[in-house]
Amino acid sequence: MGRLNIQKGFDILIKSFKKVKNEFPDYKLLIFGEGEERGNLQFLINSLELADDVILCGNDKDAIFKIAESKVFVLSSRFEGMPNALIEAMATGTACISTDCDFGPRELIDNGKNGLLIPVDDDKLLTEKILFLLQNDKEREKIENEAKLIQNMLDSSIIYNKYYNYFLKVLSFKDVKINKRSFLSRLFMFFHHRNYTDVLSDKLYLKIIFKIKLGYPLNLKNPQTFNEK
């Protein structure tokens, strides 16, 4: 699942699946998403005689439910940020294989425990790992059960609390060795425009905005300057 572009490595996944079909002829590969590489990917699918077995499904609002019904989810990316598709797939309890690309997957997957990691562009090892999960039900089920625990690790209340504490740390300017005011401004406005700052109290929100705009702490208990008052 992802944009159909070079970054997502769907070409490697399709090549790998060609070999999987030799062992499991009834299985199909569903790829969700749209992008500029659709034509090239379809050409590759046709050239490998997989037109009936690899489906470019386009955008589908129900994709996550179909992933939840799958045996295996594969993230074949050449690079990532923090891959939402992988997080969502793990949360459904689907056994996941991911490239150990920069950045993100290794922060989510404990290799062999709640998922499997492979090198980028290694279609042979990807084939091997897909076959391993399809051939070993007990091992796959263990990984599925561990993968679901990502729901607890990334629970919204935990993440919001981390943001909250980070804002407090930056606001105090302790142990922050960067251009503090500029960084805080960019970071805060990024979250603000996405409504993430809704979790902040009015008091903390005002203190952060004040420090960003004026460069010194807001003293609410004993305001002295005109701006504070």
C-alpha positions in Angstrom: 0.0 0.0 0.0 1.4 3.4 -1.0 2.1 5.8 -3.9 3.1 4.0 -7.1 6.5 5.5 -7.4 10.2 4.4 -7.3 10.5 5.0 -3.6 8.0 2.3 -2.7 9.9 -0.5 -4.4 6.8 -2.2 -5.8 9.0 -3.5 -8.7 11.0 -5.6 -6.3 7.9 -6.9 -4.6 6.4 -7.9 -7.9 9.5 -9.7 -9.0 9.6 -11.5 -5.6 6.0 -12.5 -5.9 6.7 -14.2 -9.2 8.8 -16.8 -7.3 6.2 -17.1 -4.5 3.6 -18.1 -7.1 5.6 -21.2 -7.9 5.0 -22.5 -4.3 1.6 -21.0 -3.7 -0.2 -20.7 -7.1 -3.6 -19.7 -5.5 -2.2 -16.6 -3.8 -2.6 -13.1 -5.2 -0.7 -9.8 -4.6 -2.9 -6.7 -4.1 -1.2 -3.3 -4.4 -3.2 -0.3 -3.2 -2.4 3.2 -4.3 -1.9 5.4 -7.4 1.0 7.2 -8.9 3.2 7.9 -11.9 4.7 4.4 -12.0 1.4 2.6 -12.7 2.2 2.1 -16.4 5.7 0.7 -15.7 4.4 -1.6 -13.0 1.6 -2.9 -15.2 4.2 -3.5 -17.9 6.4 -5.5 -15.5 3.3 -7.5 -14.3 2.4 -8.4 -17.9 6.0 -9.2 -18.8 6.2 -11.7 -15.9 2.9 -13.2 -16.9 1.2 -12.1 -13.6 -1.7 -10.2 -15.0 -4.2 -12.5 -13.2 -2.2 -12.7 -10.0 -0.9 -9.1 -9.2 -3.7 -6.5 -9.0 -3.1 -2.7 -9.0 -6.2 -1.8 -7.0 -5.8 1.9 -7.1 -7.0 4.0 -4.1 -9.5 2.1 -2.0 -11.0 3.5 1.3 -11.5 -0.1 2.5 -7.9 -1.1 1.8 -7.0 -1.6 5.5 -9.8 -4.1 5.9 -8.5 -6.1 3.0 -5.0 -6.0 4.5 -6.4 -7.3 7.8 -7.7 -10.3 5.9 -4.3 -11.0 4.3 -1.7 -13.5 5.3 1.2 -11.1 4.8 1.8 -7.4 4.4 5.0 -6.2 2.7 6.6 -2.7 2.8 9.1 -2.8 0.0 10.2 0.9 0.2 13.7 2.1 -0.6 13.3 4.9 2.0 10.6 6.1 4.3 9.7 8.6 7.0 7.6 6.9 9.7 5.5 4.5 7.5 1.8 4.8 8.4 0.9 1.9 6.1 3.2 -0.4 8.1 1.9 0.9 11.4 -1.7 0.3 10.3 -1.0 -3.2 9.0 0.7 -4.2 12.2 -2.2 -2.8 14.2 -4.6 -5.1 12.3 -2.5 -8.1 13.5 -1.1 -8.9 10.0 2.3 -10.5 9.7 4.5 -7.8 8.2 7.8 -7.8 6.2 9.6 -4.5 5.7 12.8 -3.3 4.2 15.2 -2.0 6.8 15.2 1.3 5.0 15.9 4.8 6.3 13.9 5.7 8.2 11.2 4.3 10.5 10.7 0.5 10.0 13.5 -0.5 12.5 11.8 1.7 15.1 8.6 -0.3 14.7 9.8 -3.8 14.0 11.8 -6.0 16.4 13.1 -8.3 13.7 11.8 -11.8 14.2 9.5 -10.9 17.0 6.7 -8.6 15.7 7.7 -8.5 12.1 10.6 -9.3 9.7 13.2 -6.9 8.3 15.2 -7.3 5.1 17.7 -5.2 3.2 16.5 -2.8 0.5 16.1 -4.2 -3.0 16.8 -7.8 -2.0 14.1 -9.6 -3.9 15.6 -13.1 -3.2 15.5 -12.6 0.6 12.0 -11.1 0.3 10.8 -14.2 -1.5 12.4 -16.3 1.2 10.7 -14.4 4.0 7.3 -14.4 2.4 7.5 -18.2 1.9 8.6 -18.6 5.5 5.5 -16.9 6.8 3.2 -18.8 4.4 4.8 -22.1 5.2 5.0 -21.7 9.0 1.6 -21.0 10.5 2.7 -21.0 14.1 5.6 -18.6 13.5 3.3 -16.3 11.5 0.7 -16.3 14.3 3.3 -15.4 16.9 4.4 -12.4 14.8 0.7 -11.4 14.3 0.0 -11.4 18.0 3.2 -9.4 18.7 2.4 -7.0 15.9 -0.9 -6.0 17.4 0.8 -4.6 20.4 1.9 -1.6 18.3 -1.6 -0.3 19.2 -0.5 0.1 22.8 3.0 1.6 21.9 1.5 4.2 19.6 -1.8 4.9 21.5 -2.8 8.5 21.0 -2.7 9.4 24.7 0.9 8.2 24.9 2.0 10.1 21.8 0.2 13.3 22.9 1.9 13.1 26.3 5.3 12.9 24.6 4.5 16.0 22.5 3.3 17.7 25.6 6.5 16.9 27.6 8.7 17.8 24.7 7.1 21.2 24.4 7.7 21.7 28.1 11.4 20.8 27.7 11.9 23.1 24.7 10.0 25.9 26.4 12.4 25.7 29.4 15.4 25.8 27.0 17.3 23.3 29.1 19.7 20.9 27.3 18.6 22.2 23.9 21.7 22.9 21.8 20.0 24.4 18.7 18.6 27.8 17.5 16.0 27.4 20.2 13.5 30.1 19.2 13.5 29.4 15.5 13.2 25.7 16.1 10.5 26.0 18.6 8.6 28.3 16.3 8.7 26.0 13.3 7.9 22.9 15.4 5.0 24.5 17.2 3.4 26.0 14.0 3.8 22.6 12.3 1.7 21.0 15.1 -0.6 24.0 15.4 -1.7 23.9 11.7 -2.6 20.2 12.1 -4.6 20.8 15.3 -2.2 18.7 17.4 -1.8 21.6 19.9 -5.5 21.2 20.9 -4.2 18.9 23.7 -2.3 21.7 25.3 -3.7 23.7 28.2 -4.5 27.4 27.5 -1.8 28.4 29.9 0.9 26.3 28.2 -0.3 27.4 24.7 0.0 31.1 25.6 3.4 30.6 27.2 4.7 28.9 24.1 3.3 31.5 21.7 4.6 34.3 23.9 8.1 32.9 23.9 8.1 32.3 20.2 7.0 35.8 19.4 8.9 37.9 22.0 11.8 35.7 23.0 11.4 35.8 26.8 9.2 33.8 29.2 5.7 34.9 30.0 5.2 35.6 33.7 1.5 35.1 34.4 1.8 35.3 38.2 3.5 38.7 38.2 3.4 40.3 34.8 5.8 43.3 34.5 6.0 44.3 30.8 3.3 45.8 28.7 3.2 42.6 26.6 2.8 40.4 29.6 0.0 42.5 30.9 
